[in-house]
Amino acid sequence: MTTSAADPPVTPFGTDGTDGQNGAETVAVPVPAASGAGPWIGMPRALIILGGMASAVIAIAGVQAIAWLIGPAFMALIVVIAVAPVHGWLRRHGWPGWATTLVLILLVYSILLSLALGIVLSVARLATELPTYASQADGLVASLTARLAELGVGPEQIRQAASSLNLGSLAGVLVALLGSVAGLASNFVFLLALLLFLSVETGGAGDRLASIAAERPRVTEAIGHFAHGTRTYLVVTTIFGLIVAVLDSVALALLNVPLAVTWGLLAFVTNYIPNVGFIIGVVPPALLALLSGGPELMVVVIVVYCVLNFVVQSIIQPRFIGEAVGLSVTVTFLALVFWAWLLGPLGAILAIPLTLLAKALLVDIDPRAKWADALLRASAREPDDAPVVVDGDPARA
């Protein structure tokens, strides 16, 4: 059988509603797609998983390469999100746009400068305080080396241990650390500039989200959940940080540990590092307690920190944070390790907000990824979805 160019093409059965031979009209019967069919038809699922893992490794390597940019940029975003409700409150009470923007800029600058000043002062005061205890440190080193000799440690190993415990070397390390902090001035200027631009554009965030919601409502909803969860996390962490700072300062003052208020401020800052922040905050006061009062006082300080900080920061606070932001305690701990490795110390401080953003972009906006939310959330049962975006403005949530 031959056909001419004018003849209609013969089609397979059921693809155009006819049988393809005699033109009789038929009913098209859909054929079930094979399992896993889609854009990767015929490709084994194992290869799809390996391809996704390889892409994730490449993306993570790229993020780590520009961590110097992503860390400060996200820090600026979190600070602006934290104070965004102030901007909305002022606008609803009739403040002009320029005045609300000015208040927002002053507020974010004061928060950032206070945190940076607290960290720098803590390191600087410790570096200047340690040399005054040089004689006490030499006595402790001498008693420790004598104890090691009694236990049968060789003279050469003792000399190496004594040199490594030299207080001057420790003070030099702290001074070098302070210098490295001061060397971040260029990044700090970048951060301040970015905060300025973000603060100026905060007034138009609601209109931007409304435009996105017209085309992608799930994206706007996910962004709203991220902003709401981030602010809730910051509020809870700040409240517990103030509690821990006051308790630590009072306890250290009663124990006559030098610079008690400074170490309380350090405990407040390290409280933003989930689960293990108190370990970082206990090192300076324990060291000064060892030099000023001996091993007994150091043990007392460590015990007090463990009772106060460990119970509050590692047992009570994570449960409140998990309920507030919807992440399990295990996820928060793994997020801390991952983001600290990826972005450094700033990643440890921003671990929870970064995880909330990743969850919003990778899980919340995709209905097919709902199974992943069951593994990430704090509650085993699915919570009731409540809108957190009001009129396209997450600041009013």
N, C-alpha and C positions, 0 to 999 in steps of 0.2 A: 504493500500500500504506500502510495506516495502522496504528499501534500504540497500544495502550492503556497506561495507567500500570502495569498488572499485567504486561504483556509485558516480557521481558528486553530490554534495549537491544541494538541491532545494532551490533557493533563491527567495525572494519576487520580485514582478513585478518591473522591471526597475532598480534594483540595480546593475546588471552586464551587462546590455545591452540586456538581453533576458527576455522572459516572465516568466521563472522559471518553466513552465509546459511542453511545447512542444519544447523548444529550439529555437523558432522563434526569430529572431533578432528584437529588438525594439529600439526606440529612447528614451533615458532617458529624462524625463521632470523634471527640477529642481522645487522643492517645496519651495515656499517663506518661509523664516525663520520667526518665530514669532517675534513680536516686543520685542526688548530687548534681543534677543537670543545672545549667546556668551558663554564665560566661566562661566557666572552666569545664565545658562538656567533655567527658571522656578522660579527664586528667585524674589520676589517683588522688584520694584525699591526703595521703601522706605527703605528696609533692606540694599540695596547696599549703599544708601546715609548715613544711620546711621553707617554702617561698615566703610565707608570712614572717617566720622567725628570722630569716635572712634580711628581709626588709626592716624589721624592728632593730636588728643589730646595726644596720647602716644608719638608721635614724638616730639611735642612741649615740653612736660615735659622732655624728654630726652635732648633736646637742652638746656633748662633752667638749667638742672642739671650740664651741662658741659660748661656753659656760660663763665667761667674763661678761657677755652681753645679756644672756637670758636671765641670770641671777638678779642683777640690779633692775632689769626691766620688770621682772615679775614682782620684785620687792616694791617697786613704785606702784604697780597695779594694785597690789594688796593694800597698801596704805591708802590709796585713793578710794578703793572699795569700802574700806573700814569707815571712812569719814563721809561717804556719799550721803547717808541719811541726814547729816547736818545740812548739806546743800539743799536737799529736798524740803526739809523743815523750814529753812529760812525763806525759800521761794514761796511756800504755802502761806507764810506769814507776811508776805508783801515786800520782802527785801528786793531791791533791784538786782539785776544780773551781775553787775560789776562788783557789788558789795558781797554777794554770796561767793563769788569766785575768789575775791581777796581773802575772805575768812577761811575758805577751804585751803588756799595756798599757805596761809600762816599756820593753819592747824597741822597740815601734813609735814611742813618743815619743822615745826616744833616737836612732833612725834619722832621723826627721823633723827634730828639733832640730839634729842634727849637720849635715845638708845645708843647712838654712836658715842656720845660723851660718857655715858655710864660705862661702856666697855673700855674705852681708852683710860678713864680714870682708875678703873679697877686694876688694869695691868700696870699702869704707871705707879700707883701707890704701892703695889706689891714689889715692883722692881726697886723702889727707893727704900722700902722698909726692910728688905732682906739683909742688906749690908750691915745694918745696925746689930744684927744677931750673929755676926761672924764668930765671936768667941764661943757662943753657945753651940754653934754648928761644929766648930773644931772639936769641942769636947765630946759631942755626940759621935762624931766620926772616930775619935780616938777610942771611945768605949766600944763602939761597934767593931772596930778592927781587932781590939783585944779579945772580944767575944768570939770573933771568927778564928783567931789564933788558938783559942781554947778548944774549938771544935775541930782543929786539925787542918784548917785552910792554910796553904802555903804562903810564904812572905810575898812572892811576886803577885799572886792573885789579890792579896790584901792591899798591896800598893795600888794596883789597878782600880780596885773598888774604892779606895780612899780618894784617888784622883777624880774618879767619876762622881763622887759625892761632894766635891768641892763647892762651897756656897758661891764663890766668885764665878765659877762656871755657870751655875744656875742663874745667878743674877745677870750674867752676860746673855744667856739665852732669852731671858725675859726682856732685856733691853732690845735685843735683836727683834723679838716679837713685836715690841712696841714700834720699832722702826718700820717693820713690814706693814703694820696697821696704818702708820702715817703715810706710807708709800701708796696707799689706796686712795690718795687725794684725787687723782685723776678720775677714777671710777666714781668717787663720791660726787664730784662736780657733775659728771654725766647723770648720776642718779637725781641730783637736785634739778637739773634741767628737764629731765624726763618727768619728774613730779610736777613741774610748772606746766608743761604742755598738757599732761593728763588732767590736771586740775582745771585748766582753762576749758577743756573740751567736755568736762563732766556734764555741763548744762545740756548738751545735745545728745546725751546717751539715751534718754528715753525715746526721742524721735528716731534715732538709729535703730533701736531695738524694735520699735513699732514697724519700721520699714522691713526689717528682717522677718518679723512675725507674719507679715502679709504673704510671704513666699515660703518661709520655713518656720512654722510655728514651734516645732519640736526643738529647733536650735535656740530660739528665744527662751523657751521653757527651761532648757538645760542650762543656759547662761544664768537665768534667774535663780535656779537651784544652787549653782556654784557660788553666786554672790551672797545668797542668803546663808548657805552653809559656812562660807568663809567668815562672814561677820559673826555668826554664832560661835564659831570656833575661837575667834579672837576675843570675844567677850568672856567666854568661859575660861580661857587660858589666862587672860589678864586678871580676872577675879582670883583664881587660884594662885597666880603669881604673886599678887599683893599679899595674900594670906601667908604664903610660904616666906616671903621676904620679911614680913613683920615678925613671924615666929623665929626665923633664923637670927635676925638682928637682936631680938630680945635674949635668945638663948646664948649667943656669943658674947653679948655684953655682960650677962650674969656670970659667964665663965672667964671674964677678963681677957678675951681674945682680942688682939689689936684689930682696928679697922672693922668693927662689927657692922656698922652701917654700910660700908663699902661692900662687904660680902653679902649683905642682904640685898643690895642692888644687883649684884652679880647673880644671886639666886633668882631674882625676878626675871632677868634677861634669859638665863638658861632654862627657865620654865617653859619657854617657847620651843625647846627641843624636846620632842615627845619621849617619854619613858626613861631616858638616860640622862636628861639634863642635869639632875642633881649630882651625878658623878663628876661632871665638869665643875660644878659650883662648889663642891666640898674640898677640892684639892688646895686652893690657896688658904682658907682658914685652917685646915688640918695641918698644913706646913707651918704656918705661924704658931699654931698651938704647940707643935712639936718643939719649935725653937724657943718659945717663951715659957712653956710650962713642962716640957718633957713628954715622953711617950704616953704617960697616963692621961694628960690633958688632950693629946691628939686622939687617943682612943675614945675619950668622952665626946669630943666634937664629932667624930665619925659616927658614933652610936646615935647622938642627937640628930644628926642629919639623916641617918637611915630611918629613925623613927618618924621624924617630921616629913622630910622630903620624899622618902621612898613610899611611905604610906599615902601621902597626899598626891604626889606626882605620878607614881607608877601603879597605884591601885585604885584610888578614888577618882582622880581626874580623868584617866582614860575612859572610864565608864560614862562619865558625863559627856565627854567629847564624842564618844561613839554614838550615844543617843542623840546628841545635838547635830552631828554632821552626817550620821548614817554610815559610818565605817566601823568595822570590827576592830578589836584591840590588836589582833594579829596583823591585820592589814596596816594599821598605823605603825606598828613596829617595823614591818618589812618596808613600808614606804620611807621611814626614817633612814634605814640602811641604804636603800637604793638611791634616794635623792642626795644623801650626803656623799655617796660615792660619785654620783654624776656631776653635781654642782659644787661640792665642797661644803664648808661650814654654813654658807647661806642656804644651801639645799636642805640641811638638817633643820634649820629654823623654819623654812617654808615647806616642809615635807607634806603637811596635811593640806594646805591650800593647793599645792601642786597636784596632789593626788585627786583632790576634788575637781580640778580643771581637767585632768586626764580622764577621769570618769565621765565628766559632762560631755567631752568631745568624742569619746570612744564608745561609751555605753549608753548614756541617757538619750542621745539623739537618734539611736538606731533601735527600732522595736525588736529586731532580730537578736540583739545582744542583751535581752532582758534576763537571760539565764546567768550572765556574768554578774549582774547586780545582786543576785541571790548569794553569790560567793563573797561579795564585798561588803554588804550592809551589816550593821550591827545586830539587827533583829533577824531571827530565823524566818519569821512570818513577813509577808509582803505588806509594807505600810500603805495606808490610804494616801493616794496622791492628792496633794493640796497645792493649788496654784500659788506661786511665790512672786509672780510678776503682776504688778497692778498697773493697768493702762500702759503697758510697755515700759514701765519704769521699775527696775528691780530695787532701786533705793527706797521705794515706798512699800516694799514687801514686809 
